[in-house]
Amino acid sequence: MLEMIQGLIGQPAGLAVWTMIKILLIVLPLLGCVAYLTLAERKIIGWMQIRIGPNRVGPLGLLQPIADAVKAMFKEIILPTQANKSLFVFAPILSIAPALAAWAVVPFTDKLVLANIDASLLYIMSIGSMGVYGIIIAGWASNSKYSFLGAMRSAAQMVSYEIAMGFALIGVLMVSSSLNFVEIVNQQAKGIGGGSLLSWNWIPLFPLFLVYIISGVAETNRAPFDVAEGESEIVAGFHVEYSGMTFAVFFLAEYANMILISVLTSLMFLGGWLSPFPQSWGLLGAASIFWLLVKVAFLLFCFLWIRATFPRYRYDQIMRLGWKVFLPLTIIWLVVVGVWLISPLNIWN
C-alpha cells in the first residue's frame, strides 16, 4: 500500500499521506468510541439507579450521541468580555491534543501499532502530563473566580496522582526490563501461567495495579474525585464559562483519557492482547485484539461503576490519599519488587 501511494505522488509525500491515513484509522474510531462511551455511561448509570437512561433519539436511544454532537456544533461559542480570547479558545485544544497524541505509540497487537518506538512508556508519561496545562490555561483565561479555583484544584490533583502513577509504571519497567509496550506484553506471555491471566503483571504487582487504576480515575477528574467540577461547591469548575464546541472538546478529552488509561492498564497489567486462557488451548488461548477490547471495556465499566457507587471525596481527603497513602505504598512495593528480582525466588527470568 505504501509503495503504491509513493509511486503515485512521490516518496516524501507518499510517506506523509500514508502516515495520515494510519492516524485517521486510529483517531476516527476513537472519537466514535468516545461518543458512544457517553451513551454507555448514561445507560449503565441509569440501570444502576433503576432508570431507563436515554431512549428517545433513534432505536433504544442509540442516536443520542449524534444528536448531542450536532447540538454542540451549532451552539454559539460565547467569549466572556474580560477573558483572554486567544488562550480561552486555545485551552480546549491543548487539553485534547495530548489525549490523542498519546495513541501514536499504543499497540493493539504486536504488529498493529503506529510507531513502535523503544521509549513508548516514557513518551506516554511525558505527553500525558501535558493535559494539565490546558486546564490551568482554561481556568486563568476565563477570568472567573470559579474557573480559576476549579483549575487550581484540578491541577493540584492531577500533579499529585501523576507521581503515584509514575511509580506504578516504574514497577512494570523493573519486571519487564523494557520501555516498549510490545515487549512489556510479550514478557507477560512467558510467566509460570503459560501466558494465561496467572502470568500477567496484575498478580505480582497487585498494589501498583490498584494504585494505577484509582489514580487513573483521579487523573481524569472522574467521580468520586471530581472536586474540580463539584457542582454543589464551585458551579462547573474550569469549564464554567465554556459553551458549544469548546465545552464539547473538554468533554471529549476527558473520555479519550479514560479510554487511554484503560488501554494502558490492559497493556501493562492485564496482558494486553493476550488471552486469559493458556496458549496451549488453541484458538481460545490465541492472542488477538478481541481480548484487548474486552479488557478495555471491563475497565471502562469499572470507571462508570465507581462513579455510580461512591460519594464525592472532600478536597483534603483526595490530597491525603495521593500523598500519604498511594505514594508510600508504591515506594514500598517498588522496594519489595527490587528485592524479589535479585532473590532466588525471581519469577521473571
C-alpha positions as CSV (number, residue, x, y, z in Angstrom):
1,M,0.0,0.0,0.0
2,L,2.8,2.4,1.0
3,E,4.7,1.6,-2.2
4,M,1.6,2.2,-4.3
5,I,1.0,5.7,-2.8
6,Q,4.7,6.6,-3.1
7,G,4.6,5.6,-6.8
8,L,1.6,7.9,-7.4
9,I,2.8,11.1,-5.6
10,G,6.5,10.6,-4.8
11,Q,8.4,9.2,-1.8
12,P,8.2,12.0,0.9
13,A,4.6,13.0,0.1
14,G,3.6,9.3,-0.1
15,L,5.0,8.6,3.4
16,A,3.2,11.7,4.8
17,V,-0.1,10.6,3.2
18,W,0.3,7.0,4.4
19,T,1.0,8.2,8.0
20,M,-2.0,10.5,7.9
21,I,-4.2,7.6,6.8
22,K,-2.9,5.5,9.7
23,I,-3.6,8.4,12.1
24,L,-7.2,8.7,10.9
25,L,-7.7,5.0,11.2
26,I,-6.9,5.4,15.0
27,V,-8.5,8.8,15.7
28,L,-11.8,8.4,13.9
29,P,-12.8,5.1,15.7
30,L,-11.5,6.6,18.9
31,L,-13.9,9.6,18.6
32,G,-16.7,7.2,17.8
33,C,-15.9,5.2,21.0
34,V,-15.8,8.5,23.0
35,A,-19.3,9.4,21.7
36,Y,-20.8,6.1,22.5
37,L,-19.0,5.9,25.8
38,T,-21.1,8.9,26.9
39,L,-24.2,7.0,25.9
40,A,-23.0,3.8,27.7
41,E,-22.3,5.9,30.8
42,R,-25.8,7.4,30.9
43,K,-27.4,4.0,30.2
44,I,-25.4,2.0,32.7
45,I,-25.7,4.5,35.5
46,G,-29.4,4.7,34.6
47,W,-29.8,1.0,35.1
48,M,-27.8,1.1,38.3
49,Q,-30.2,3.7,39.6
50,I,-33.3,1.8,38.3
51,R,-33.9,4.3,35.5
52,I,-34.0,3.7,31.7
53,G,-31.5,6.3,30.5
54,P,-31.7,7.9,27.1
55,N,-34.3,6.1,25.0
56,R,-35.9,8.8,22.7
57,V,-33.4,9.6,19.9
58,G,-33.3,6.6,17.5
59,P,-33.9,2.9,18.4
60,L,-33.1,2.3,22.1
61,G,-31.6,5.9,22.2
62,L,-28.6,4.8,20.0
63,L,-28.5,8.1,18.1
64,Q,-28.4,10.2,21.3
65,P,-24.6,10.9,21.0
66,I,-25.0,12.1,17.4
67,A,-27.9,14.4,18.5
68,D,-25.7,15.8,21.3
69,A,-22.7,16.4,18.9
70,V,-24.9,18.2,16.4
71,K,-26.4,20.3,19.1
72,A,-22.9,21.2,20.5
73,M,-21.7,22.1,16.9
74,F,-24.5,24.6,16.3
75,K,-24.4,26.3,19.8
76,E,-22.8,29.7,20.0
77,I,-19.3,29.9,21.5
78,I,-19.7,32.8,24.0
79,L,-16.4,34.6,24.8
80,P,-16.6,36.4,28.2
81,T,-15.8,40.1,27.8
82,Q,-12.9,40.1,30.2
83,A,-11.5,36.8,29.0
84,N,-8.1,36.4,27.3
85,K,-9.7,35.4,24.0
86,S,-6.8,33.6,22.2
87,L,-5.9,31.5,25.3
88,F,-9.6,30.9,26.0
89,V,-10.0,29.2,22.6
90,F,-6.6,27.5,22.7
91,A,-7.1,25.8,26.1
92,P,-9.6,23.1,24.9
93,I,-7.2,22.2,22.0
94,L,-4.3,21.9,24.5
95,S,-6.4,19.7,26.6
96,I,-7.4,17.2,23.9
97,A,-4.2,17.2,21.8
98,P,-2.1,15.1,24.4
99,A,-5.1,12.7,24.8
100,L,-5.0,12.0,21.0
101,A,-1.2,12.2,20.5
102,A,-0.6,9.5,23.1
103,W,-2.2,6.9,20.8
104,A,0.8,7.1,18.4
105,V,2.7,4.5,20.5
106,V,-0.2,2.4,21.7
107,P,-0.1,-1.1,20.2
108,F,-3.3,-3.0,19.5
109,T,-1.5,-6.3,18.7
110,D,2.3,-7.0,18.4
111,K,2.1,-5.9,14.7
112,L,-0.7,-3.3,14.8
113,V,1.0,-0.1,16.1
114,L,1.5,3.3,14.5
115,A,5.0,4.0,16.0
116,N,6.7,1.0,17.7
117,I,9.4,3.0,19.5
118,D,11.5,1.7,22.3
119,A,10.7,4.6,24.7
120,S,6.9,4.4,24.3
121,L,6.3,4.2,28.0
122,L,8.4,7.4,28.5
123,Y,6.6,9.1,25.7
124,I,3.2,8.3,27.2
125,M,4.3,9.6,30.7
126,S,5.7,12.8,29.2
127,I,2.9,13.6,26.8
128,G,0.2,12.6,29.3
129,S,1.3,15.2,31.8
130,M,0.7,17.9,29.2
131,G,-3.1,17.9,29.6
132,V,-2.9,19.7,32.9
133,Y,-1.7,22.9,31.1
134,G,-5.0,23.1,29.1
135,I,-6.9,23.0,32.3
136,I,-4.8,25.7,34.0
137,I,-5.0,28.0,30.9
138,A,-8.8,27.4,30.7
139,G,-9.2,28.5,34.4
140,W,-7.0,31.5,34.0
141,A,-8.2,32.7,30.6
142,S,-11.9,32.7,31.6
143,N,-11.2,35.5,34.2
144,S,-13.7,33.9,36.6
145,K,-13.1,33.1,40.2
146,Y,-15.0,29.8,39.9
147,S,-13.0,28.7,36.8
148,F,-9.7,29.6,38.4
149,L,-10.5,27.8,41.7
150,G,-11.6,24.7,39.7
151,A,-8.4,24.8,37.6
152,M,-6.1,25.1,40.6
153,R,-7.9,22.2,42.3
154,S,-7.7,20.1,39.1
155,A,-4.0,20.9,38.5
156,A,-3.0,20.1,42.1
157,Q,-5.0,16.8,41.9
158,M,-3.5,15.7,38.6
159,V,0.1,16.5,39.6
160,S,-0.4,14.6,42.9
161,Y,-1.7,11.5,41.3
162,E,0.7,11.6,38.3
163,I,3.5,10.9,40.8
164,A,1.8,7.7,42.1
165,M,1.0,6.6,38.5
166,G,4.7,7.2,37.5
167,F,5.9,5.0,40.4
168,A,3.4,2.3,39.4
169,L,4.8,2.4,35.8
170,I,8.4,2.0,37.2
171,G,7.3,-1.3,38.8
172,V,6.2,-2.5,35.3
173,L,9.5,-1.3,33.9
174,M,11.5,-3.2,36.5
175,V,9.9,-6.5,35.8
176,S,9.8,-6.1,32.0
177,S,13.3,-4.5,31.6
178,S,11.8,-2.5,28.7
179,L,10.0,0.7,27.9
180,N,8.5,-0.8,24.8
181,F,4.8,-1.7,25.1
182,V,5.0,-4.7,22.7
183,E,7.9,-6.2,24.8
184,I,6.0,-5.5,28.1
185,V,3.1,-7.5,26.8
186,N,5.3,-10.3,25.3
187,Q,7.1,-10.6,28.7
188,Q,3.7,-11.3,30.3
189,A,3.3,-14.3,27.9
190,K,6.3,-16.1,29.4
191,G,5.3,-16.5,33.0
192,I,4.6,-19.6,35.0
193,G,0.9,-19.5,34.0
194,G,1.7,-20.3,30.3
195,G,0.6,-16.8,29.1
196,S,-2.8,-17.1,30.8
197,L,-4.1,-14.5,33.3
198,L,-2.0,-16.1,36.0
199,S,1.2,-14.9,34.3
200,W,0.2,-11.3,33.8
201,N,1.7,-8.4,35.9
202,W,-1.5,-7.8,37.9
203,I,-0.7,-10.6,40.4
204,P,2.9,-9.8,41.4
205,L,2.3,-6.0,41.1
206,F,-1.2,-6.0,42.6
207,P,-0.8,-2.9,44.8
208,L,0.7,-1.0,41.9
209,F,-2.2,-2.2,39.7
210,L,-4.8,-0.9,42.2
211,V,-2.9,2.4,42.6
212,Y,-2.7,2.9,38.9
213,I,-6.5,2.3,38.3
214,I,-7.6,4.6,41.2
215,S,-5.0,7.2,40.2
216,G,-6.4,7.0,36.7
217,V,-9.9,7.8,38.0
218,A,-8.4,10.8,39.9
219,E,-6.3,11.9,36.9
220,T,-9.3,12.1,34.6
221,N,-11.2,14.1,37.3
222,R,-14.0,11.5,37.4
223,A,-16.3,10.9,40.4
224,P,-15.6,10.4,43.3
225,F,-12.5,12.6,42.6
226,D,-14.4,15.3,40.7
227,V,-13.9,18.1,43.1
228,A,-12.6,20.3,40.3
229,E,-16.2,20.5,39.0
230,G,-18.1,19.9,42.2
231,E,-21.5,21.4,41.2
232,S,-22.6,21.9,44.7
233,E,-19.4,24.0,45.5
234,I,-17.9,25.8,42.5
235,V,-20.5,25.5,39.7
236,A,-18.7,23.6,37.0
237,G,-15.0,24.1,37.7
238,F,-12.6,25.2,35.0
239,H,-15.2,25.0,32.1
240,V,-17.9,27.1,33.8
241,E,-17.5,29.9,31.1
242,Y,-17.3,27.4,28.1
243,S,-20.2,26.6,25.8
244,G,-20.9,24.9,22.5
245,M,-18.0,23.2,20.8
246,T,-15.3,24.5,23.2
247,F,-17.1,22.8,26.0
248,A,-17.6,19.6,24.0
249,V,-13.8,19.4,23.3
250,F,-13.1,19.3,27.1
251,F,-15.7,16.6,27.4
252,L,-14.1,14.6,24.5
253,A,-10.7,15.0,26.2
254,E,-12.0,13.6,29.5
255,Y,-13.5,10.5,27.8
256,A,-10.5,10.0,25.5
257,N,-8.2,10.0,28.6
258,M,-10.5,7.4,30.2
259,I,-10.1,5.1,27.2
260,L,-6.3,5.7,27.1
261,I,-5.8,4.9,30.8
262,S,-8.0,1.7,30.4
263,V,-5.8,0.6,27.4
264,L,-2.6,1.3,29.2
265,T,-3.8,-0.6,32.3
266,S,-4.7,-3.5,30.0
267,L,-1.3,-3.5,28.3
268,M,0.9,-3.2,31.4
269,F,-1.0,-5.2,34.0
270,L,-3.6,-7.4,32.2
271,G,-1.6,-8.9,29.3
272,G,-2.9,-6.6,26.6
273,W,-4.0,-8.7,23.6
274,L,-3.0,-12.0,25.3
275,S,-5.8,-14.5,26.0
276,P,-6.8,-15.2,29.7
277,F,-6.6,-18.9,28.8
278,P,-3.3,-20.8,28.4
279,Q,-1.7,-20.7,24.9
280,S,-1.9,-24.5,24.7
281,W,-5.8,-24.2,24.4
282,G,-5.5,-23.5,20.7
283,L,-8.0,-20.9,19.3
284,L,-9.3,-19.9,22.8
285,G,-5.7,-19.3,24.0
286,A,-4.7,-17.3,20.9
287,A,-3.7,-13.7,21.3
288,S,-5.9,-11.2,19.4
289,I,-7.2,-7.6,19.5
290,F,-10.5,-9.0,20.7
291,W,-9.1,-9.7,24.2
292,L,-7.6,-6.2,24.4
293,L,-11.1,-4.7,23.6
294,V,-12.8,-7.0,26.2
295,K,-10.3,-5.8,28.9
296,V,-10.7,-2.2,28.0
297,A,-14.5,-2.5,28.0
298,F,-14.3,-4.1,31.5
299,L,-12.1,-1.3,32.9
300,L,-14.3,1.4,31.4
301,F,-17.3,-0.3,33.1
302,C,-15.3,-0.1,36.3
303,F,-14.9,3.7,35.8
304,L,-18.7,4.0,35.5
305,W,-19.4,1.6,38.3
306,I,-17.1,3.7,40.7
307,R,-19.0,6.8,39.6
308,A,-22.4,5.3,40.4
309,T,-21.3,3.8,43.8
310,F,-19.2,6.3,45.7
311,P,-19.9,9.8,47.1
312,R,-17.6,12.7,46.2
313,Y,-14.4,13.0,48.3
314,R,-13.5,16.2,50.1
315,Y,-10.6,18.0,48.6
316,D,-8.3,17.4,51.6
317,Q,-9.2,13.7,51.6
318,I,-8.1,13.5,47.9
319,M,-4.8,15.1,48.6
320,R,-4.2,12.9,51.7
321,L,-4.9,9.7,49.7
322,G,-2.5,10.7,46.9
323,W,0.4,11.9,49.1
324,K,0.1,9.9,52.3
325,V,-1.3,6.6,51.1
326,F,-0.5,5.9,47.4
327,L,3.0,7.4,47.3
328,P,4.4,5.5,50.3
329,L,2.5,2.3,49.1
330,T,4.1,2.5,45.6
331,I,7.6,3.2,47.0
332,I,7.3,0.3,49.5
333,W,6.2,-2.1,46.7
334,L,9.0,-1.0,44.4
335,V,11.5,-1.9,47.1
336,V,9.7,-5.3,47.5
337,V,9.9,-5.9,43.7
338,G,13.6,-4.9,43.7
339,V,14.4,-7.4,46.4
340,W,12.3,-10.0,44.7
341,L,14.1,-9.5,41.4
342,I,17.6,-10.2,42.9
343,S,16.4,-13.0,45.2
344,P,16.4,-16.7,44.2
345,L,12.6,-16.5,44.1
346,N,12.6,-14.3,41.0
347,I,9.7,-15.4,38.7
348,W,10.5,-13.1,35.8
349,N,13.7,-14.7,34.4
